[in-house]
Amino acid sequence: MWHLLSSVNKFKVIFAIQIIVMSKILIIGAGRSSSSLIDYLLLQAKENTWQITIADADRNAVEAKITNYTDIATAVEFDVTNALLREKLIAHADFVISMLPAFMHADVAKDCVRLGKHLATASYVSTEMRELDAEAKQKNILLLNECGLDPGIDHASAMKVIHHIKSIGGKITGFKSFCGGLVAPESNDNPWGYKFSWNPRNVVLAGQGTAQFIDNGHLKFIPYNRIYTQIQTIELEGYGKFDGYANRDSISYKEPYELTDTTTMLRGTLRMPGYCKAWNVFVKLGLTDDTYKIKNADSLTYTQLIESFLPDGNAPVKVKLIAFMGTEMDEDVLTKLEYLELFSNKPILLKEGSPAELLQHLLEEKWLLKPGDKDMIVMQHQFEYQLNGAYKQLNSSLVVIGDNEVHTAMAKTVGLPLAISVKNFLTGKFKLYGVQIPTVKEIYEPMLEELETLGVKFMEKEII
């Protein structure tokens, strides 16, 4: 029978067999952003003959998530420092999804390439990941990265518009993109307008380094000590205004976005109005520094911690802080700081930690998503382009509201594009190898189409 098949049909049979064999998915990490990803893959598992292993430090929490799927899913207690266990788990998988913190992906990726396993993450492509590209391509291994929200959905949705404008003969002259994980209006009950829906450490350390972008043909740099003082106002119809600040290295995306001739290229982060001005107090004081530890921190109050970063003087801490910040301090900023109990001698409960860790510990208490709280994802791309001699502007905007404090908008928009793309690869909708991000049609088109059916849909508006 086999010899009667054409060479094309033989290929189809072989490829179909490969898809069926690729049935073991390993998810490493089951934290805040993984709930939607896990739910999606569990629902898809029976139809696609998958077996799913979820490895996390909290095995009980994972078992609670897979209660109705014990025939296709297994929970494993996982210690990220246990290299032997990590290698054993990867060796028994066909596709690995790493939901670990970004700095932990490198070891997972090296194991995957060495053992011949595909890998997907929602994190930025690191230098270590990039160095594995050639070997991964040689072995036909996919290393899919930047396939979450930001980065991820931002890439996919931007490229869809960019490719469309170019297809009708347009030339893009300017591109700006902003994204923020915020709190939904109905759950916005603190003066910061912010609650944690993803890794708190990343929020506290956000903006560190120097932002790089191009504005009207001019190369621009904003160092960390000024990043929260140089903001733009972004407005979304029905949701009001937001503060936007430049994020990381925007220039490096000119080539992947096929915008080598554009005169403006900026990617930024969104926060509620007034957040950046208040956060800059922590930056200026040094409370976001993560490079050293404060010992016996539990012998201090947060008021004493603030005072330790201020010049000497006999005045109360609040008065000294106001003098230190000068014209950068106002009543709105003070209200935000007072909400955190920074002037009330609130005790520090950590025995030791960097200033950033001590601040994070306080914020995790004050910015907690309470039962029933909803978060909100806001994203907007701004395109400037020329078409038939006319100058045009187009905004493409996304707003997603979470269901509750567990099934958040953040978990949905980080986890679903990753899960969908893994499914699309395993079911043969695209065949790409090496380091990839969702800027190519093979990845972004089916991803965006399915996301729309799940409530993640962009609205486009021409600006006159």
MARKOL-977894 format. One record per residue (C-alpha): residue number from 1; residue in three letters; x, y, z. Coordinates in steps of 0.25 Angstrom, whole numbers, plus 2048, in hexadecimal, padded with zeros to 3 digits. Layout:
REM residues N
SITE    i   aa   c1   c2   c3
SITE  NUM  ala    X    Y    Z
...
//
This chain:
REM residues 464
SITE    i   aa   c1   c2   c3
SITE    1  met  800  800  800
SITE    2  trp  80B  80A  804
SITE    3  his  812  808  7F6
SITE    4  leu  805  80C  7EF
SITE    5  leu  805  81A  7F6
SITE    6  ser  80A  826  7EF
SITE    7  ser  817  82D  7F5
SITE    8  val  80E  839  7F9
SITE    9  asn  804  830  800
SITE   10  lys  80F  828  807
SITE   11  phe  814  836  80C
SITE   12  lys  806  839  811
SITE   13  val  805  82B  818
SITE   14  ile  813  82D  81F
SITE   15  phe  810  83B  823
SITE   16  ala  802  837  829
SITE   17  ile  80A  82C  831
SITE   18  gln  813  836  836
SITE   19  ile  808  83F  83B
SITE   20  ile  801  833  842
SITE   21  val  80F  82F  849
SITE   22  met  811  83D  84E
SITE   23  ser  807  83B  859
SITE   24  lys  80F  83E  866
SITE   25  ile  80F  84D  86B
SITE   26  leu  816  852  877
SITE   27  ile  812  85F  87D
SITE   28  ile  81D  864  887
SITE   29  gly  817  86E  891
SITE   30  ala  809  870  894
SITE   31  gly  809  87E  89A
SITE   32  arg  800  88A  898
SITE   33  ser  800  88B  889
SITE   34  ser  7FE  87C  886
SITE   35  ser  7EF  87A  88A
SITE   36  ser  7EA  87C  87C
SITE   37  leu  7F5  875  875
SITE   38  ile  7F3  869  87D
SITE   39  asp  7E4  869  87C
SITE   40  tyr  7E5  86A  86D
SITE   41  leu  7EF  85F  86B
SITE   42  leu  7E7  856  874
SITE   43  leu  7DA  858  86C
SITE   44  gln  7E2  855  85F
SITE   45  ala  7EA  849  864
SITE   46  lys  7DF  83E  862
SITE   47  glu  7DC  842  854
SITE   48  asn  7EB  843  850
SITE   49  thr  7EF  836  858
SITE   50  trp  7F9  83E  861
SITE   51  gln  7FE  83B  86F
SITE   52  ile  801  847  877
SITE   53  thr  80B  848  883
SITE   54  ile  80B  854  88B
SITE   55  ala  817  857  894
SITE   56  asp  817  861  89F
SITE   57  ala  81C  864  8AD
SITE   58  asp  80E  863  8B2
SITE   59  arg  809  855  8AE
SITE   60  asn  7FC  856  8B6
SITE   61  ala  7F8  863  8AE
SITE   62  val  7FA  85C  8A1
SITE   63  glu  7F2  850  8A5
SITE   64  ala  7E7  859  8A8
SITE   65  lys  7E7  85E  89A
SITE   66  ile  7E7  850  894
SITE   67  thr  7DC  84A  89D
SITE   68  asn  7D3  846  891
SITE   69  tyr  7DF  842  888
SITE   70  thr  7E7  838  88F
SITE   71  asp  7E6  82E  884
SITE   72  ile  7EE  838  87B
SITE   73  ala  7F6  841  884
SITE   74  thr  800  83F  88F
SITE   75  ala  805  848  89A
SITE   76  val  814  847  89E
SITE   77  glu  81B  84F  8A9
SITE   78  phe  826  856  8A3
SITE   79  asp  832  85D  8A9
SITE   80  val  838  867  89F
SITE   81  thr  846  864  8A5
SITE   82  asn  845  855  8A2
SITE   83  ala  84C  854  895
SITE   84  leu  84B  844  895
SITE   85  leu  83C  845  896
SITE   86  arg  83A  850  88C
SITE   87  glu  842  847  882
SITE   88  lys  83A  83B  885
SITE   89  leu  82D  842  883
SITE   90  ile  831  849  876
SITE   91  ala  837  83B  871
SITE   92  his  829  835  872
SITE   93  ala  822  841  86B
SITE   94  asp  820  844  85C
SITE   95  phe  81D  853  85F
SITE   96  val  821  85C  86B
SITE   97  ile  81A  868  86F
SITE   98  ser  822  871  879
SITE   99  met  81A  87A  881
SITE  100  leu  826  87C  88B
SITE  101  pro  82C  88A  88D
SITE  102  ala  833  88F  880
SITE  103  phe  841  88D  886
SITE  104  met  83E  87E  888
SITE  105  his  83B  87B  87A
SITE  106  ala  849  879  875
SITE  107  asp  84C  86C  87D
SITE  108  val  83F  867  878
SITE  109  ala  842  86B  86A
SITE  110  lys  850  864  86A
SITE  111  asp  84A  857  86F
SITE  112  cys  83F  858  864
SITE  113  val  849  85A  859
SITE  114  arg  852  84F  85E
SITE  115  leu  847  845  860
SITE  116  gly  840  849  853
SITE  117  lys  833  84F  859
SITE  118  his  82B  85B  854
SITE  119  leu  829  867  85E
SITE  120  ala  820  873  85F
SITE  121  thr  821  87F  869
SITE  122  ala  81A  88C  86A
SITE  123  ser  827  893  86D
SITE  124  tyr  830  89C  865
SITE  125  val  83B  895  85D
SITE  126  ser  847  895  866
SITE  127  thr  856  895  861
SITE  128  glu  857  886  866
SITE  129  met  84A  882  85E
SITE  130  arg  84F  889  851
SITE  131  glu  85C  881  852
SITE  132  leu  854  874  851
SITE  133  asp  84E  878  844
SITE  134  ala  857  872  83A
SITE  135  glu  858  864  842
SITE  136  ala  848  864  843
SITE  137  lys  846  867  835
SITE  138  gln  850  85C  831
SITE  139  lys  848  852  83A
SITE  140  asn  83A  857  835
SITE  141  ile  837  85C  843
SITE  142  leu  82E  868  846
SITE  143  leu  832  872  850
SITE  144  leu  825  87B  850
SITE  145  asn  827  888  859
SITE  146  glu  820  895  85B
SITE  147  cys  812  88E  859
SITE  148  gly  80A  894  865
SITE  149  leu  804  8A2  867
SITE  150  asp  810  8AC  866
SITE  151  pro  818  8A6  860
SITE  152  gly  80E  89D  857
SITE  153  ile  801  8A2  854
SITE  154  asp  807  8B0  851
SITE  155  his  810  8AA  847
SITE  156  ala  805  8A2  840
SITE  157  ser  7FB  8AD  840
SITE  158  ala  805  8B8  83B
SITE  159  met  80A  8AF  830
SITE  160  lys  7FC  8AC  82B
SITE  161  val  7FA  8BB  829
SITE  162  ile  808  8BE  824
SITE  163  his  806  8B3  819
SITE  164  his  7F8  8B8  815
SITE  165  ile  7FD  8C6  813
SITE  166  lys  808  8C2  80B
SITE  167  ser  800  8B9  803
SITE  168  ile  7F7  8C4  7FE
SITE  169  gly  803  8CD  7FB
SITE  170  gly  805  8D5  807
SITE  171  lys  812  8D9  80E
SITE  172  ile  813  8D9  81D
SITE  173  thr  81A  8E5  822
SITE  174  gly  817  8E4  831
SITE  175  phe  814  8D9  83B
SITE  176  lys  811  8DA  84A
SITE  177  ser  80C  8CE  852
SITE  178  phe  808  8CF  861
SITE  179  cys  803  8C4  86A
SITE  180  gly  7FF  8C3  879
SITE  181  gly  7FA  8B9  883
SITE  182  leu  7F1  8C1  88C
SITE  183  val  7E5  8C0  895
SITE  184  ala  7D7  8C0  88F
SITE  185  pro  7CF  8CD  892
SITE  186  glu  7C5  8C5  89B
SITE  187  ser  7D0  8C0  8A4
SITE  188  asn  7D8  8CD  8A4
SITE  189  asp  7D7  8D0  8B3
SITE  190  asn  7E5  8D5  8B6
SITE  191  pro  7EC  8E2  8B2
SITE  192  trp  7F7  8DC  8AA
SITE  193  gly  7ED  8D5  8A0
SITE  194  tyr  7F5  8C9  8A1
SITE  195  lys  7F5  8BB  8A6
SITE  196  phe  7FE  8AF  8A3
SITE  197  ser  7F9  8A5  898
SITE  198  trp  807  8A0  894
SITE  199  asn  814  89E  89A
SITE  200  pro  816  8AA  8A5
SITE  201  arg  825  8A9  8A4
SITE  202  asn  824  8AD  895
SITE  203  val  81B  8B9  899
SITE  204  val  825  8BE  8A3
SITE  205  leu  831  8BD  89A
SITE  206  ala  82A  8C2  88E
SITE  207  gly  831  8CD  886
SITE  208  gln  83F  8CA  88A
SITE  209  gly  849  8CC  880
SITE  210  thr  849  8D7  875
SITE  211  ala  83D  8D8  86C
SITE  212  gln  841  8DA  85D
SITE  213  phe  837  8DE  852
SITE  214  ile  836  8E7  846
SITE  215  asp  82E  8F4  845
SITE  216  asn  82C  8FB  838
SITE  217  gly  839  8F6  833
SITE  218  his  841  8F9  840
SITE  219  leu  847  8EF  848
SITE  220  lys  843  8F0  857
SITE  221  phe  847  8EA  864
SITE  222  ile  841  8EB  872
SITE  223  pro  849  8E6  87E
SITE  224  tyr  842  8DF  889
SITE  225  asn  843  8EB  892
SITE  226  arg  83A  8F3  888
SITE  227  ile  831  8E8  883
SITE  228  tyr  825  8EB  88B
SITE  229  thr  826  8FA  889
SITE  230  gln  825  8FA  87A
SITE  231  ile  817  8F5  877
SITE  232  gln  80D  8F5  86C
SITE  233  thr  7FE  8F6  86D
SITE  234  ile  7F6  8EB  866
SITE  235  glu  7E7  8EB  865
SITE  236  leu  7DD  8E0  862
SITE  237  glu  7CF  8E3  85F
SITE  238  gly  7C6  8DE  86B
SITE  239  tyr  7D2  8DC  874
SITE  240  gly  7D8  8EA  876
SITE  241  lys  7E7  8EE  876
SITE  242  phe  7F3  8E6  87A
SITE  243  asp  802  8EA  87D
SITE  244  gly  80C  8E3  873
SITE  245  tyr  81B  8E2  875
SITE  246  ala  825  8DC  86C
SITE  247  asn  829  8CE  86D
SITE  248  arg  836  8C7  86B
SITE  249  asp  83C  8C7  85D
SITE  250  ser  832  8CB  853
SITE  251  ile  83C  8CC  848
SITE  252  ser  840  8BE  847
SITE  253  tyr  832  8BB  842
SITE  254  lys  833  8C3  835
SITE  255  glu  838  8B7  82E
SITE  256  pro  82F  8AC  833
SITE  257  tyr  823  8B6  831
SITE  258  glu  828  8B9  822
SITE  259  leu  828  8C8  826
SITE  260  thr  837  8CB  822
SITE  261  asp  833  8D8  81C
SITE  262  thr  829  8DE  826
SITE  263  thr  82D  8EB  82D
SITE  264  thr  826  8E8  83A
SITE  265  met  827  8DA  842
SITE  266  leu  823  8D9  850
SITE  267  arg  81E  8CE  859
SITE  268  gly  818  8D2  867
SITE  269  thr  811  8CE  874
SITE  270  leu  804  8D4  879
SITE  271  arg  800  8D8  887
SITE  272  met  7F4  8E0  88D
SITE  273  pro  7F6  8EF  88D
SITE  274  gly  7FF  8F3  899
SITE  275  tyr  806  8E5  89B
SITE  276  cys  813  8E9  894
SITE  277  lys  815  8F6  89C
SITE  278  ala  813  8EE  8A9
SITE  279  trp  81B  8E2  8A5
SITE  280  asn  826  8EC  8A2
SITE  281  val  828  8EF  8B1
SITE  282  phe  82C  8E0  8B3
SITE  283  val  836  8E1  8A7
SITE  284  lys  83C  8EE  8AC
SITE  285  leu  83D  8E9  8BB
SITE  286  gly  844  8DC  8B6
SITE  287  leu  839  8D3  8BB
SITE  288  thr  838  8CB  8AE
SITE  289  asp  847  8C7  8AF
SITE  290  asp  849  8B8  8AF
SITE  291  thr  858  8B8  8B0
SITE  292  tyr  85A  8B6  8BF
SITE  293  lys  854  8B1  8CB
SITE  294  ile  84F  8B8  8D8
SITE  295  lys  852  8AF  8E4
SITE  296  asn  849  8AF  8F0
SITE  297  ala  83E  8B6  8E8
SITE  298  asp  833  8B1  8F1
SITE  299  ser  839  8BA  8FC
SITE  300  leu  835  8C6  8F4
SITE  301  thr  827  8CC  8F0
SITE  302  tyr  824  8D1  8E2
SITE  303  thr  825  8DF  8E7
SITE  304  gln  833  8DD  8EC
SITE  305  leu  837  8D6  8DF
SITE  306  ile  832  8E3  8D7
SITE  307  glu  83A  8EB  8E1
SITE  308  ser  847  8E3  8DF
SITE  309  phe  847  8E8  8D1
SITE  310  leu  845  8F7  8D4
SITE  311  pro  84F  901  8D8
SITE  312  asp  851  904  8E7
SITE  313  gly  848  90E  8EE
SITE  314  asn  83E  90F  8FA
SITE  315  ala  831  911  8F2
SITE  316  pro  827  905  8F1
SITE  317  val  829  8FB  8E6
SITE  318  lys  81E  901  8DE
SITE  319  val  823  90F  8DE
SITE  320  lys  831  90A  8DB
SITE  321  leu  82C  902  8CF
SITE  322  ile  824  90E  8CA
SITE  323  ala  830  917  8CA
SITE  324  phe  838  90C  8C3
SITE  325  met  82F  90A  8B8
SITE  326  gly  82C  919  8B6
SITE  327  thr  823  91D  8AB
SITE  328  glu  821  90E  8A7
SITE  329  met  819  90C  8B4
SITE  330  asp  80A  910  8B4
SITE  331  glu  7FD  90C  8BC
SITE  332  asp  7FA  901  8B3
SITE  333  val  807  8FA  8B5
SITE  334  leu  806  8FC  8C4
SITE  335  thr  7F9  8F5  8C4
SITE  336  lys  7FF  8E9  8BC
SITE  337  leu  80A  8E8  8C6
SITE  338  glu  801  8E9  8D2
SITE  339  tyr  7F9  8DE  8CD
SITE  340  leu  805  8D5  8CE
SITE  341  glu  806  8D9  8DD
SITE  342  leu  814  8DE  8DA
SITE  343  phe  813  8E9  8E5
SITE  344  ser  80C  8E1  8F0
SITE  345  asn  817  8D8  8F5
SITE  346  lys  812  8CC  8EE
SITE  347  pro  81C  8C0  8F2
SITE  348  ile  824  8B9  8E7
SITE  349  leu  822  8AA  8E8
SITE  350  leu  82D  8A5  8E0
SITE  351  lys  83A  8A2  8E8
SITE  352  glu  843  8A5  8DC
SITE  353  gly  841  8AB  8CE
SITE  354  ser  845  8B5  8C3
SITE  355  pro  83E  8C2  8C3
SITE  356  ala  836  8BD  8B7
SITE  357  glu  832  8B0  8BF
SITE  358  leu  82E  8B8  8CB
SITE  359  leu  825  8C1  8C3
SITE  360  gln  820  8B5  8BB
SITE  361  his  81C  8AF  8C8
SITE  362  leu  814  8BB  8CC
SITE  363  leu  80D  8BD  8BE
SITE  364  glu  809  8AE  8BE
SITE  365  glu  800  8B1  8CA
SITE  366  lys  7FB  8BE  8C5
SITE  367  trp  7F9  8BB  8B6
SITE  368  leu  7F3  8AD  8B8
SITE  369  leu  7E7  8A9  8AF
SITE  370  lys  7DD  8A6  8B9
SITE  371  pro  7D2  89B  8B7
SITE  372  gly  7C9  8A0  8AB
SITE  373  asp  7D3  8AA  8A7
SITE  374  lys  7D5  8AC  898
SITE  375  asp  7E1  8B0  890
SITE  376  met  7E2  8B7  883
SITE  377  ile  7EB  8B6  877
SITE  378  val  7EC  8C3  86E
SITE  379  met  7F5  8C3  861
SITE  380  gln  7F5  8CD  856
SITE  381  his  7FD  8CE  849
SITE  382  gln  7FF  8DC  842
SITE  383  phe  802  8DB  833
SITE  384  glu  806  8E7  82B
SITE  385  tyr  807  8E4  81C
SITE  386  gln  806  8EA  80E
SITE  387  leu  7FC  8E4  804
SITE  388  asn  7FA  8EA  7F6
SITE  389  gly  800  8F7  7FA
SITE  390  ala  7F8  8F9  806
SITE  391  tyr  7FC  8F9  815
SITE  392  lys  7F4  8EF  81D
SITE  393  gln  7F4  8EB  82C
SITE  394  leu  7EE  8DE  831
SITE  395  asn  7EC  8D9  840
SITE  396  ser  7EA  8CA  843
SITE  397  ser  7E6  8C8  851
SITE  398  leu  7E3  8BD  85A
SITE  399  val  7DC  8BC  868
SITE  400  val  7DA  8AF  86F
SITE  401  ile  7D3  8AE  87D
SITE  402  gly  7D6  8A2  886
SITE  403  asp  7CC  898  88C
SITE  404  asn  7D1  899  89A
SITE  405  glu  7DE  899  8A2
SITE  406  val  7E2  88B  89D
SITE  407  his  7DD  88B  88E
SITE  408  thr  7E3  899  88C
SITE  409  ala  7E4  8A1  87F
SITE  410  met  7F3  89F  880
SITE  411  ala  7F3  890  881
SITE  412  lys  7EA  890  875
SITE  413  thr  7F2  899  86C
SITE  414  val  7FF  893  871
SITE  415  gly  7FB  884  871
SITE  416  leu  7F1  883  865
SITE  417  pro  7FB  888  85A
SITE  418  leu  805  87E  85F
SITE  419  ala  7FC  872  860
SITE  420  ile  7F5  875  853
SITE  421  ser  803  876  84C
SITE  422  val  808  869  852
SITE  423  lys  7FB  862  84D
SITE  424  asn  7FD  868  83F
SITE  425  phe  80B  862  83F
SITE  426  leu  807  855  844
SITE  427  thr  7FC  853  83A
SITE  428  gly  804  858  82E
SITE  429  lys  7FE  866  82C
SITE  430  phe  80C  86B  82B
SITE  431  lys  81A  865  82A
SITE  432  leu  825  86E  82E
SITE  433  tyr  832  86B  836
SITE  434  gly  83D  872  83E
SITE  435  val  83A  87F  846
SITE  436  gln  82C  885  841
SITE  437  ile  823  890  846
SITE  438  pro  815  892  841
SITE  439  thr  818  89D  836
SITE  440  val  816  893  82A
SITE  441  lys  809  890  824
SITE  442  glu  80A  881  826
SITE  443  ile  809  884  835
SITE  444  tyr  801  890  837
SITE  445  glu  7F6  88E  82E
SITE  446  pro  7F0  882  834
SITE  447  met  7F3  887  842
SITE  448  leu  7EC  894  840
SITE  449  glu  7E0  88D  839
SITE  450  glu  7DE  884  845
SITE  451  leu  7E0  88F  84F
SITE  452  glu  7D5  897  849
SITE  453  thr  7CB  88B  84C
SITE  454  leu  7D0  88B  85B
SITE  455  gly  7CD  89A  85D
SITE  456  val  7DB  8A0  85A
SITE  457  lys  7D8  8A9  84E
SITE  458  phe  7DE  8B6  849
SITE  459  met  7D6  8C2  845
SITE  460  glu  7DC  8CB  83A
SITE  461  lys  7D9  8DA  838
SITE  462  glu  7DD  8E3  82D
SITE  463  ile  7E2  8F1  834
SITE  464  ile  7DD  8FD  82B
//
